[in-house]
Amino acid sequence: MLELGIILKEILLPIFVIMFIGFWLQKKFQLNVQTLARLNIYFLVPAFIFVKLYSTKISVQLFGNIFLFFVLYVILLFIISHFVGKMLKLGKGEKTTFSNSVVFFNSGNYGVPVNDLVFKSDPFAMSIQVIMLTLQNIFLFSYGIFSLQSVKIGKLQAILGYFKMPVLYAMLAGITLNYFNVSVPSFIWVPANYIADAMIALALFTLGAQVAQIKFTSALSTLYYSLALRLAIGPMIALGIIYIFKVDGLTAQALLIGSAMPTSVNSAVIAQEYDNHPDLAAQIVLFSTLVSAITVSLVIFMARLLF
């Protein structure tokens, strides 16, 4: 079992250093958090997705298996979070933010380093995590944005609005150019990588700035239920799917650990951009990341014990 102290030092501490910088600068200068969120969505995330989809070489069979796991996992989480939101009698907008906090998990700036640490840079294990990351980003910046926009402007306008998002075209470009093995000119590829490399840092910086604006006084029951579903029920659902489909070995370990990640930072970013309970979203991301130091450690131990 990886010691809790190692995970805190190697995974969580770097994350919270950047968040603290965002927190401190927001307190000092009163930054425009809405602008930070837009920089993420319209500038950094499209480049990040394009680079990942274009540069990752993955077999069709492996992608298909993980895609099936991901779809089942997300559908089950969505159904459960939907009924819990009804049970808590949340408003439409708050229920959407709550569901998003459960179904969108941090496969990137948390999941990737955890995978690298646990599996000691094993390329097969990392390819599984990259697929999870890709599917999460596609899901987050399609359904996630649609769900938030539809709360205020209706489903049809939300669908039309999504076609204005650069993320969609970055995904299509990355997949198409990768599939047909088209060479990307250096004057495009080099800046795309520079921009993609900045995504994680600015996303965490933005979260820190959001946290600086939070009033930690409301929606505590919503927070607790979100943490329970994301960090406890989520891995249990993943374990059930793994057993049903008789997945074993390294693949089972990587899928189980990858499913245990805390709430995605970008779920708070898009909540900020579309002004849908951004304080609740940021609060959930913060506490989900903190509590995950314990829960992720337990899931890592369980994965090694069972497979």
C-alpha positions as protocol buffer text, in pm:
chain_id: "A"
residue {
  index: 1
  type: MET
  ca { x: 0 y: 0 z: 0 }
}
residue {
  index: 2
  type: LEU
  ca { x: 125 y: 347 z: -86 }
}
residue {
  index: 3
  type: GLU
  ca { x: 155 y: 546 z: 231 }
}
residue {
  index: 4
  type: LEU
  ca { x: -83 y: 835 z: 280 }
}
residue {
  index: 5
  type: GLY
  ca { x: 211 y: 1068 z: 331 }
}
residue {
  index: 6
  type: ILE
  ca { x: 353 y: 989 z: -14 }
}
residue {
  index: 7
  type: ILE
  ca { x: 21 y: 1066 z: -184 }
}
residue {
  index: 8
  type: LEU
  ca { x: -12 y: 1389 z: 12 }
}
residue {
  index: 9
  type: LYS
  ca { x: 341 y: 1498 z: -80 }
}
residue {
  index: 10
  type: GLU
  ca { x: 358 y: 1384 z: -444 }
}
residue {
  index: 11
  type: ILE
  ca { x: -1 y: 1440 z: -557 }
}
residue {
  index: 12
  type: LEU
  ca { x: -198 y: 1674 z: -333 }
}
residue {
  index: 13
  type: LEU
  ca { x: 69 y: 1921 z: -221 }
}
residue {
  index: 14
  type: PRO
  ca { x: 157 y: 2041 z: -575 }
}
residue {
  index: 15
  type: ILE
  ca { x: -215 y: 2081 z: -650 }
}
residue {
  index: 16
  type: PHE
  ca { x: -278 y: 2289 z: -340 }
}
residue {
  index: 17
  type: VAL
  ca { x: 31 y: 2504 z: -393 }
}
residue {
  index: 18
  type: ILE
  ca { x: -118 y: 2633 z: -720 }
}
residue {
  index: 19
  type: MET
  ca { x: -464 y: 2666 z: -566 }
}
residue {
  index: 20
  type: PHE
  ca { x: -318 y: 2867 z: -277 }
}
residue {
  index: 21
  type: ILE
  ca { x: -148 y: 3106 z: -520 }
}
residue {
  index: 22
  type: GLY
  ca { x: -483 y: 3164 z: -693 }
}
residue {
  index: 23
  type: PHE
  ca { x: -651 y: 3209 z: -353 }
}
residue {
  index: 24
  type: TRP
  ca { x: -389 y: 3460 z: -235 }
}
residue {
  index: 25
  type: LEU
  ca { x: -382 y: 3667 z: -553 }
}
residue {
  index: 26
  type: GLN
  ca { x: -762 y: 3682 z: -561 }
}
residue {
  index: 27
  type: LYS
  ca { x: -766 y: 3814 z: -205 }
}
residue {
  index: 28
  type: LYS
  ca { x: -492 y: 4066 z: -288 }
}
residue {
  index: 29
  type: PHE
  ca { x: -603 y: 4193 z: -630 }
}
residue {
  index: 30
  type: GLN
  ca { x: -973 y: 4093 z: -666 }
}
residue {
  index: 31
  type: LEU
  ca { x: -921 y: 3922 z: -1003 }
}
residue {
  index: 32
  type: ASN
  ca { x: -1204 y: 3871 z: -1252 }
}
residue {
  index: 33
  type: VAL
  ca { x: -1282 y: 3502 z: -1198 }
}
residue {
  index: 34
  type: GLN
  ca { x: -1526 y: 3498 z: -1489 }
}
residue {
  index: 35
  type: THR
  ca { x: -1241 y: 3595 z: -1722 }
}
residue {
  index: 36
  type: LEU
  ca { x: -1021 y: 3322 z: -1579 }
}
residue {
  index: 37
  type: ALA
  ca { x: -1295 y: 3066 z: -1644 }
}
residue {
  index: 38
  type: ARG
  ca { x: -1332 y: 3184 z: -2003 }
}
residue {
  index: 39
  type: LEU
  ca { x: -957 y: 3159 z: -2061 }
}
residue {
  index: 40
  type: ASN
  ca { x: -984 y: 2794 z: -1955 }
}
residue {
  index: 41
  type: ILE
  ca { x: -1283 y: 2708 z: -2171 }
}
residue {
  index: 42
  type: TYR
  ca { x: -1207 y: 2905 z: -2487 }
}
residue {
  index: 43
  type: PHE
  ca { x: -827 y: 2902 z: -2494 }
}
residue {
  index: 44
  type: LEU
  ca { x: -656 y: 2635 z: -2284 }
}
residue {
  index: 45
  type: VAL
  ca { x: -893 y: 2338 z: -2284 }
}
residue {
  index: 46
  type: PRO
  ca { x: -934 y: 2322 z: -2665 }
}
residue {
  index: 47
  type: ALA
  ca { x: -556 y: 2307 z: -2709 }
}
residue {
  index: 48
  type: PHE
  ca { x: -522 y: 2048 z: -2432 }
}
residue {
  index: 49
  type: ILE
  ca { x: -784 y: 1819 z: -2585 }
}
residue {
  index: 50
  type: PHE
  ca { x: -644 y: 1859 z: -2936 }
}
residue {
  index: 51
  type: VAL
  ca { x: -291 y: 1770 z: -2824 }
}
residue {
  index: 52
  type: LYS
  ca { x: -403 y: 1467 z: -2620 }
}
residue {
  index: 53
  type: LEU
  ca { x: -630 y: 1326 z: -2890 }
}
residue {
  index: 54
  type: TYR
  ca { x: -377 y: 1381 z: -3166 }
}
residue {
  index: 55
  type: SER
  ca { x: -69 y: 1246 z: -2988 }
}
residue {
  index: 56
  type: THR
  ca { x: -204 y: 940 z: -2804 }
}
residue {
  index: 57
  type: LYS
  ca { x: -181 y: 607 z: -2989 }
}
residue {
  index: 58
  type: ILE
  ca { x: -444 y: 366 z: -2854 }
}
residue {
  index: 59
  type: SER
  ca { x: -574 y: 34 z: -2987 }
}
residue {
  index: 60
  type: VAL
  ca { x: -936 y: 21 z: -3103 }
}
residue {
  index: 61
  type: GLN
  ca { x: -1013 y: -279 z: -2878 }
}
residue {
  index: 62
  type: LEU
  ca { x: -876 y: -116 z: -2564 }
}
residue {
  index: 63
  type: PHE
  ca { x: -1062 y: 206 z: -2641 }
}
residue {
  index: 64
  type: GLY
  ca { x: -1386 y: 13 z: -2696 }
}
residue {
  index: 65
  type: ASN
  ca { x: -1359 y: -175 z: -2367 }
}
residue {
  index: 66
  type: ILE
  ca { x: -1286 y: 138 z: -2166 }
}
residue {
  index: 67
  type: PHE
  ca { x: -1559 y: 328 z: -2351 }
}
residue {
  index: 68
  type: LEU
  ca { x: -1814 y: 63 z: -2247 }
}
residue {
  index: 69
  type: PHE
  ca { x: -1695 y: 78 z: -1886 }
}
residue {
  index: 70
  type: PHE
  ca { x: -1707 y: 459 z: -1886 }
}
residue {
  index: 71
  type: VAL
  ca { x: -2059 y: 481 z: -2032 }
}
residue {
  index: 72
  type: LEU
  ca { x: -2204 y: 231 z: -1782 }
}
residue {
  index: 73
  type: TYR
  ca { x: -2021 y: 397 z: -1495 }
}
residue {
  index: 74
  type: VAL
  ca { x: -2139 y: 748 z: -1580 }
}
residue {
  index: 75
  type: ILE
  ca { x: -2501 y: 642 z: -1650 }
}
residue {
  index: 76
  type: LEU
  ca { x: -2529 y: 467 z: -1314 }
}
residue {
  index: 77
  type: LEU
  ca { x: -2377 y: 764 z: -1131 }
}
residue {
  index: 78
  type: PHE
  ca { x: -2607 y: 1004 z: -1312 }
}
residue {
  index: 79
  type: ILE
  ca { x: -2919 y: 802 z: -1222 }
}
residue {
  index: 80
  type: ILE
  ca { x: -2821 y: 782 z: -856 }
}
residue {
  index: 81
  type: SER
  ca { x: -2724 y: 1152 z: -834 }
}
residue {
  index: 82
  type: HIS
  ca { x: -3050 y: 1249 z: -1007 }
}
residue {
  index: 83
  type: PHE
  ca { x: -3261 y: 1066 z: -746 }
}
residue {
  index: 84
  type: VAL
  ca { x: -3051 y: 1199 z: -458 }
}
residue {
  index: 85
  type: GLY
  ca { x: -3095 y: 1552 z: -594 }
}
residue {
  index: 86
  type: LYS
  ca { x: -3472 y: 1499 z: -596 }
}
residue {
  index: 87
  type: MET
  ca { x: -3458 y: 1358 z: -244 }
}
residue {
  index: 88
  type: LEU
  ca { x: -3271 y: 1671 z: -129 }
}
residue {
  index: 89
  type: LYS
  ca { x: -3537 y: 1885 z: -307 }
}
residue {
  index: 90
  type: LEU
  ca { x: -3272 y: 2084 z: -493 }
}
residue {
  index: 91
  type: GLY
  ca { x: -3371 y: 2347 z: -747 }
}
residue {
  index: 92
  type: LYS
  ca { x: -3311 y: 2276 z: -1115 }
}
residue {
  index: 93
  type: GLY
  ca { x: -2986 y: 2468 z: -1136 }
}
residue {
  index: 94
  type: GLU
  ca { x: -2848 y: 2339 z: -806 }
}
residue {
  index: 95
  type: LYS
  ca { x: -2943 y: 1981 z: -898 }
}
residue {
  index: 96
  type: THR
  ca { x: -2749 y: 2014 z: -1224 }
}
residue {
  index: 97
  type: THR
  ca { x: -2437 y: 2136 z: -1044 }
}
residue {
  index: 98
  type: PHE
  ca { x: -2477 y: 1855 z: -790 }
}
residue {
  index: 99
  type: SER
  ca { x: -2507 y: 1586 z: -1059 }
}
residue {
  index: 100
  type: ASN
  ca { x: -2210 y: 1730 z: -1248 }
}
residue {
  index: 101
  type: SER
  ca { x: -1999 y: 1714 z: -932 }
}
residue {
  index: 102
  type: VAL
  ca { x: -2069 y: 1340 z: -911 }
}
residue {
  index: 103
  type: VAL
  ca { x: -2032 y: 1231 z: -1275 }
}
residue {
  index: 104
  type: PHE
  ca { x: -1731 y: 1451 z: -1366 }
}
residue {
  index: 105
  type: PHE
  ca { x: -1412 y: 1334 z: -1198 }
}
residue {
  index: 106
  type: ASN
  ca { x: -1057 y: 1464 z: -1210 }
}
residue {
  index: 107
  type: SER
  ca { x: -888 y: 1227 z: -1456 }
}
residue {
  index: 108
  type: GLY
  ca { x: -629 y: 1485 z: -1562 }
}
residue {
  index: 109
  type: ASN
  ca { x: -426 y: 1683 z: -1312 }
}
residue {
  index: 110
  type: TYR
  ca { x: -508 y: 1434 z: -1034 }
}
residue {
  index: 111
  type: GLY
  ca { x: -572 y: 1103 z: -1212 }
}
residue {
  index: 112
  type: VAL
  ca { x: -266 y: 1114 z: -1439 }
}
residue {
  index: 113
  type: PRO
  ca { x: -8 y: 1170 z: -1162 }
}
residue {
  index: 114
  type: VAL
  ca { x: -179 y: 911 z: -939 }
}
residue {
  index: 115
  type: ASN
  ca { x: -163 y: 656 z: -1222 }
}
residue {
  index: 116
  type: ASP
  ca { x: 202 y: 743 z: -1287 }
}
residue {
  index: 117
  type: LEU
  ca { x: 290 y: 700 z: -918 }
}
residue {
  index: 118
  type: VAL
  ca { x: 96 y: 377 z: -859 }
}
residue {
  index: 119
  type: PHE
  ca { x: 201 y: 197 z: -1178 }
}
residue {
  index: 120
  type: LYS
  ca { x: 552 y: 343 z: -1197 }
}
residue {
  index: 121
  type: SER
  ca { x: 507 y: 498 z: -1543 }
}
residue {
  index: 122
  type: ASP
  ca { x: 377 y: 177 z: -1699 }
}
residue {
  index: 123
  type: PRO
  ca { x: 274 y: 276 z: -2057 }
}
residue {
  index: 124
  type: PHE
  ca { x: -25 y: 38 z: -2070 }
}
residue {
  index: 125
  type: ALA
  ca { x: -168 y: 166 z: -1741 }
}
residue {
  index: 126
  type: MET
  ca { x: -113 y: 525 z: -1855 }
}
residue {
  index: 127
  type: SER
  ca { x: -290 y: 458 z: -2186 }
}
residue {
  index: 128
  type: ILE
  ca { x: -598 y: 350 z: -1987 }
}
residue {
  index: 129
  type: GLN
  ca { x: -584 y: 674 z: -1789 }
}
residue {
  index: 130
  type: VAL
  ca { x: -544 y: 883 z: -2106 }
}
residue {
  index: 131
  type: ILE
  ca { x: -856 y: 722 z: -2254 }
}
residue {
  index: 132
  type: MET
  ca { x: -1048 y: 797 z: -1932 }
}
residue {
  index: 133
  type: LEU
  ca { x: -919 y: 1154 z: -1947 }
}
residue {
  index: 134
  type: THR
  ca { x: -1024 y: 1193 z: -2310 }
}
residue {
  index: 135
  type: LEU
  ca { x: -1374 y: 1056 z: -2250 }
}
residue {
  index: 136
  type: GLN
  ca { x: -1415 y: 1276 z: -1943 }
}
residue {
  index: 137
  type: ASN
  ca { x: -1317 y: 1589 z: -2134 }
}
residue {
  index: 138
  type: ILE
  ca { x: -1550 y: 1505 z: -2423 }
}
residue {
  index: 139
  type: PHE
  ca { x: -1835 y: 1439 z: -2179 }
}
residue {
  index: 140
  type: LEU
  ca { x: -1764 y: 1744 z: -1962 }
}
residue {
  index: 141
  type: PHE
  ca { x: -1741 y: 1992 z: -2246 }
}
residue {
  index: 142
  type: SER
  ca { x: -2044 y: 1854 z: -2429 }
}
residue {
  index: 143
  type: TYR
  ca { x: -2312 y: 1733 z: -2187 }
}
residue {
  index: 144
  type: GLY
  ca { x: -2169 y: 1933 z: -1895 }
}
residue {
  index: 145
  type: ILE
  ca { x: -2199 y: 2264 z: -2077 }
}
residue {
  index: 146
  type: PHE
  ca { x: -2532 y: 2165 z: -2233 }
}
residue {
  index: 147
  type: SER
  ca { x: -2679 y: 2078 z: -1892 }
}
residue {
  index: 148
  type: LEU
  ca { x: -2579 y: 2413 z: -1742 }
}
residue {
  index: 149
  type: GLN
  ca { x: -2694 y: 2622 z: -2038 }
}
residue {
  index: 150
  type: SER
  ca { x: -3027 y: 2439 z: -2070 }
}
residue {
  index: 151
  type: VAL
  ca { x: -3117 y: 2545 z: -1715 }
}
residue {
  index: 152
  type: LYS
  ca { x: -3141 y: 2910 z: -1824 }
}
residue {
  index: 153
  type: ILE
  ca { x: -3184 y: 2922 z: -2202 }
}
residue {
  index: 154
  type: GLY
  ca { x: -3359 y: 2594 z: -2285 }
}
residue {
  index: 155
  type: LYS
  ca { x: -3239 y: 2272 z: -2445 }
}
residue {
  index: 156
  type: LEU
  ca { x: -3258 y: 2383 z: -2810 }
}
residue {
  index: 157
  type: GLN
  ca { x: -3061 y: 2703 z: -2753 }
}
residue {
  index: 158
  type: ALA
  ca { x: -2812 y: 2507 z: -2542 }
}
residue {
  index: 159
  type: ILE
  ca { x: -2753 y: 2261 z: -2828 }
}
residue {
  index: 160
  type: LEU
  ca { x: -2705 y: 2545 z: -3075 }
}
residue {
  index: 161
  type: GLY
  ca { x: -2476 y: 2721 z: -2830 }
}
residue {
  index: 162
  type: TYR
  ca { x: -2253 y: 2415 z: -2802 }
}
residue {
  index: 163
  type: PHE
  ca { x: -2171 y: 2436 z: -3172 }
}
residue {
  index: 164
  type: LYS
  ca { x: -2008 y: 2771 z: -3098 }
}
residue {
  index: 165
  type: MET
  ca { x: -1767 y: 2609 z: -2852 }
}
residue {
  index: 166
  type: PRO
  ca { x: -1407 y: 2568 z: -2977 }
}
residue {
  index: 167
  type: VAL
  ca { x: -1376 y: 2250 z: -2769 }
}
residue {
  index: 168
  type: LEU
  ca { x: -1599 y: 2063 z: -3015 }
}
residue {
  index: 169
  type: TYR
  ca { x: -1381 y: 2148 z: -3312 }
}
residue {
  index: 170
  type: ALA
  ca { x: -1061 y: 2077 z: -3120 }
}
residue {
  index: 171
  type: MET
  ca { x: -1192 y: 1726 z: -3045 }
}
residue {
  index: 172
  type: LEU
  ca { x: -1292 y: 1664 z: -3406 }
}
residue {
  index: 173
  type: ALA
  ca { x: -959 y: 1794 z: -3536 }
}
residue {
  index: 174
  type: GLY
  ca { x: -754 y: 1585 z: -3291 }
}
residue {
  index: 175
  type: ILE
  ca { x: -941 y: 1262 z: -3367 }
}
residue {
  index: 176
  type: THR
  ca { x: -948 y: 1313 z: -3744 }
}
residue {
  index: 177
  type: LEU
  ca { x: -582 y: 1412 z: -3784 }
}
residue {
  index: 178
  type: ASN
  ca { x: -474 y: 1125 z: -3557 }
}
residue {
  index: 179
  type: TYR
  ca { x: -683 y: 866 z: -3744 }
}
residue {
  index: 180
  type: PHE
  ca { x: -556 y: 971 z: -4088 }
}
residue {
  index: 181
  type: ASN
  ca { x: -202 y: 1024 z: -3957 }
}
residue {
  index: 182
  type: VAL
  ca { x: -188 y: 1382 z: -4088 }
}
residue {
  index: 183
  type: SER
  ca { x: 122 y: 1576 z: -3991 }
}
residue {
  index: 184
  type: VAL
  ca { x: 60 y: 1900 z: -3802 }
}
residue {
  index: 185
  type: PRO
  ca { x: 290 y: 2191 z: -3900 }
}
residue {
  index: 186
  type: SER
  ca { x: 532 y: 2299 z: -3628 }
}
residue {
  index: 187
  type: PHE
  ca { x: 397 y: 2656 z: -3624 }
}
residue {
  index: 188
  type: ILE
  ca { x: 65 y: 2504 z: -3503 }
}
residue {
  index: 189
  type: TRP
  ca { x: 192 y: 2208 z: -3300 }
}
residue {
  index: 190
  type: VAL
  ca { x: 447 y: 2401 z: -3092 }
}
residue {
  index: 191
  type: PRO
  ca { x: 209 y: 2674 z: -2968 }
}
residue {
  index: 192
  type: ALA
  ca { x: -66 y: 2414 z: -2917 }
}
residue {
  index: 193
  type: ASN
  ca { x: 163 y: 2226 z: -2678 }
}
residue {
  index: 194
  type: TYR
  ca { x: 262 y: 2546 z: -2497 }
}
residue {
  index: 195
  type: ILE
  ca { x: -105 y: 2633 z: -2446 }
}
residue {
  index: 196
  type: ALA
  ca { x: -199 y: 2276 z: -2344 }
}
residue {
  index: 197
  type: ASP
  ca { x: 81 y: 2269 z: -2085 }
}
residue {
  index: 198
  type: ALA
  ca { x: -71 y: 2575 z: -1919 }
}
residue {
  index: 199
  type: MET
  ca { x: -420 y: 2422 z: -1882 }
}
residue {
  index: 200
  type: ILE
  ca { x: -376 y: 2236 z: -1554 }
}
residue {
  index: 201
  type: ALA
  ca { x: -201 y: 2526 z: -1381 }
}
residue {
  index: 202
  type: LEU
  ca { x: -460 y: 2787 z: -1478 }
}
residue {
  index: 203
  type: ALA
  ca { x: -752 y: 2553 z: -1398 }
}
residue {
  index: 204
  type: LEU
  ca { x: -616 y: 2505 z: -1045 }
}
residue {
  index: 205
  type: PHE
  ca { x: -535 y: 2876 z: -1018 }
}
residue {
  index: 206
  type: THR
  ca { x: -894 y: 2955 z: -1116 }
}
residue {
  index: 207
  type: LEU
  ca { x: -1025 y: 2713 z: -855 }
}
residue {
  index: 208
  type: GLY
  ca { x: -813 y: 2883 z: -589 }
}
residue {
  index: 209
  type: ALA
  ca { x: -954 y: 3221 z: -693 }
}
residue {
  index: 210
  type: GLN
  ca { x: -1307 y: 3077 z: -676 }
}
residue {
  index: 211
  type: VAL
  ca { x: -1243 y: 2937 z: -330 }
}
residue {
  index: 212
  type: ALA
  ca { x: -1137 y: 3284 z: -213 }
}
residue {
  index: 213
  type: GLN
  ca { x: -1490 y: 3405 z: -293 }
}
residue {
  index: 214
  type: ILE
  ca { x: -1679 y: 3118 z: -128 }
}
residue {
  index: 215
  type: LYS
  ca { x: -1894 y: 3169 z: 178 }
}
residue {
  index: 216
  type: PHE
  ca { x: -1875 y: 2833 z: 357 }
}
residue {
  index: 217
  type: THR
  ca { x: -2215 y: 2854 z: 521 }
}
residue {
  index: 218
  type: SER
  ca { x: -2474 y: 2686 z: 298 }
}
residue {
  index: 219
  type: ALA
  ca { x: -2559 y: 2365 z: 114 }
}
residue {
  index: 220
  type: LEU
  ca { x: -2366 y: 2145 z: 355 }
}
residue {
  index: 221
  type: SER
  ca { x: -2599 y: 1848 z: 305 }
}
residue {
  index: 222
  type: THR
  ca { x: -2553 y: 1880 z: -72 }
}
residue {
  index: 223
  type: LEU
  ca { x: -2176 y: 1883 z: -21 }
}
residue {
  index: 224
  type: TYR
  ca { x: -2180 y: 1573 z: 200 }
}
residue {
  index: 225
  type: TYR
  ca { x: -2394 y: 1373 z: -43 }
}
residue {
  index: 226
  type: SER
  ca { x: -2173 y: 1476 z: -335 }
}
residue {
  index: 227
  type: LEU
  ca { x: -1859 y: 1360 z: -151 }
}
residue {
  index: 228
  type: ALA
  ca { x: -2022 y: 1029 z: -58 }
}
residue {
  index: 229
  type: LEU
  ca { x: -2137 y: 957 z: -413 }
}
residue {
  index: 230
  type: ARG
  ca { x: -1815 y: 1065 z: -585 }
}
residue {
  index: 231
  type: LEU
  ca { x: -1558 y: 918 z: -346 }
}
residue {
  index: 232
  type: ALA
  ca { x: -1733 y: 613 z: -197 }
}
residue {
  index: 233
  type: ILE
  ca { x: -2024 y: 501 z: -415 }
}
residue {
  index: 234
  type: GLY
  ca { x: -1835 y: 575 z: -737 }
}
residue {
  index: 235
  type: PRO
  ca { x: -1554 y: 322 z: -676 }
}
residue {
  index: 236
  type: MET
  ca { x: -1809 y: 65 z: -555 }
}
residue {
  index: 237
  type: ILE
  ca { x: -2002 y: 99 z: -883 }
}
residue {
  index: 238
  type: ALA
  ca { x: -1677 y: 68 z: -1078 }
}
residue {
  index: 239
  type: LEU
  ca { x: -1586 y: -245 z: -885 }
}
residue {
  index: 240
  type: GLY
  ca { x: -1924 y: -399 z: -965 }
}
residue {
  index: 241
  type: ILE
  ca { x: -1883 y: -331 z: -1339 }
}
residue {
  index: 242
  type: ILE
  ca { x: -1531 y: -476 z: -1330 }
}
residue {
  index: 243
  type: TYR
  ca { x: -1655 y: -798 z: -1168 }
}
residue {
  index: 244
  type: ILE
  ca { x: -1957 y: -831 z: -1400 }
}
residue {
  index: 245
  type: PHE
  ca { x: -1738 y: -808 z: -1710 }
}
residue {
  index: 246
  type: LYS
  ca { x: -1462 y: -1018 z: -1550 }
}
residue {
  index: 247
  type: VAL
  ca { x: -1187 y: -763 z: -1598 }
}
residue {
  index: 248
  type: ASP
  ca { x: -871 y: -847 z: -1410 }
}
residue {
  index: 249
  type: GLY
  ca { x: -504 y: -764 z: -1369 }
}
residue {
  index: 250
  type: LEU
  ca { x: -356 y: -425 z: -1449 }
}
residue {
  index: 251
  type: THR
  ca { x: -662 y: -312 z: -1646 }
}
residue {
  index: 252
  type: ALA
  ca { x: -893 y: -374 z: -1350 }
}
residue {
  index: 253
  type: GLN
  ca { x: -657 y: -192 z: -1113 }
}
residue {
  index: 254
  type: ALA
  ca { x: -623 y: 110 z: -1342 }
}
residue {
  index: 255
  type: LEU
  ca { x: -1000 y: 136 z: -1400 }
}
residue {
  index: 256
  type: LEU
  ca { x: -1084 y: 105 z: -1031 }
}
residue {
  index: 257
  type: ILE
  ca { x: -824 y: 361 z: -922 }
}
residue {
  index: 258
  type: GLY
  ca { x: -916 y: 593 z: -1209 }
}
residue {
  index: 259
  type: SER
  ca { x: -1282 y: 587 z: -1100 }
}
residue {
  index: 260
  type: ALA
  ca { x: -1196 y: 702 z: -748 }
}
residue {
  index: 261
  type: MET
  ca { x: -1073 y: 1049 z: -839 }
}
residue {
  index: 262
  type: PRO
  ca { x: -1228 y: 1359 z: -678 }
}
residue {
  index: 263
  type: THR
  ca { x: -1463 y: 1599 z: -856 }
}
residue {
  index: 264
  type: SER
  ca { x: -1322 y: 1758 z: -1170 }
}
residue {
  index: 265
  type: VAL
  ca { x: -1174 y: 2107 z: -1139 }
}
residue {
  index: 266
  type: ASN
  ca { x: -1334 y: 2196 z: -1472 }
}
residue {
  index: 267
  type: SER
  ca { x: -1681 y: 2125 z: -1334 }
}
residue {
  index: 268
  type: ALA
  ca { x: -1626 y: 2431 z: -1115 }
}
residue {
  index: 269
  type: VAL
  ca { x: -1479 y: 2624 z: -1409 }
}
residue {
  index: 270
  type: ILE
  ca { x: -1788 y: 2574 z: -1628 }
}
residue {
  index: 271
  type: ALA
  ca { x: -2019 y: 2644 z: -1333 }
}
residue {
  index: 272
  type: GLN
  ca { x: -1837 y: 2977 z: -1297 }
}
residue {
  index: 273
  type: GLU
  ca { x: -1858 y: 3052 z: -1669 }
}
residue {
  index: 274
  type: TYR
  ca { x: -2233 y: 2985 z: -1684 }
}
residue {
  index: 275
  type: ASP
  ca { x: -2303 y: 3129 z: -1337 }
}
residue {
  index: 276
  type: ASN
  ca { x: -2477 y: 2816 z: -1208 }
}
residue {
  index: 277
  type: HIS
  ca { x: -2407 y: 2792 z: -833 }
}
residue {
  index: 278
  type: PRO
  ca { x: -2029 y: 2844 z: -879 }
}
residue {
  index: 279
  type: ASP
  ca { x: -1969 y: 2868 z: -502 }
}
residue {
  index: 280
  type: LEU
  ca { x: -2125 y: 2526 z: -446 }
}
residue {
  index: 281
  type: ALA
  ca { x: -1925 y: 2377 z: -735 }
}
residue {
  index: 282
  type: ALA
  ca { x: -1594 y: 2519 z: -610 }
}
residue {
  index: 283
  type: GLN
  ca { x: -1669 y: 2414 z: -252 }
}
residue {
  index: 284
  type: ILE
  ca { x: -1737 y: 2056 z: -364 }
}
residue {
  index: 285
  type: VAL
  ca { x: -1416 y: 2043 z: -570 }
}
residue {
  index: 286
  type: LEU
  ca { x: -1210 y: 2172 z: -278 }
}
residue {
  index: 287
  type: PHE
  ca { x: -1344 y: 1930 z: -15 }
}
residue {
  index: 288
  type: SER
  ca { x: -1359 y: 1642 z: -260 }
}
residue {
  index: 289
  type: THR
  ca { x: -989 y: 1688 z: -330 }
}
residue {
  index: 290
  type: LEU
  ca { x: -906 y: 1709 z: 41 }
}
residue {
  index: 291
  type: VAL
  ca { x: -1106 y: 1400 z: 143 }
}
residue {
  index: 292
  type: SER
  ca { x: -972 y: 1203 z: -154 }
}
residue {
  index: 293
  type: ALA
  ca { x: -633 y: 1182 z: 15 }
}
residue {
  index: 294
  type: ILE
  ca { x: -788 y: 914 z: 237 }
}
residue {
  index: 295
  type: THR
  ca { x: -1036 y: 755 z: -4 }
}
residue {
  index: 296
  type: VAL
  ca { x: -793 y: 724 z: -298 }
}
residue {
  index: 297
  type: SER
  ca { x: -536 y: 563 z: -69 }
}
residue {
  index: 298
  type: LEU
  ca { x: -797 y: 305 z: 37 }
}
residue {
  index: 299
  type: VAL
  ca { x: -898 y: 234 z: -323 }
}
residue {
  index: 300
  type: ILE
  ca { x: -533 y: 185 z: -424 }
}
residue {
  index: 301
  type: PHE
  ca { x: -494 y: -66 z: -142 }
}
residue {
  index: 302
  type: MET
  ca { x: -819 y: -242 z: -241 }
}
residue {
  index: 303
  type: ALA
  ca { x: -715 y: -258 z: -608 }
}
residue {
  index: 304
  type: ARG
  ca { x: -384 y: -424 z: -523 }
}
residue {
  index: 305
  type: LEU
  ca { x: -553 y: -663 z: -283 }
}
residue {
  index: 306
  type: LEU
  ca { x: -829 y: -775 z: -521 }
}
residue {
  index: 307
  type: PHE
  ca { x: -652 y: -795 z: -857 }
}
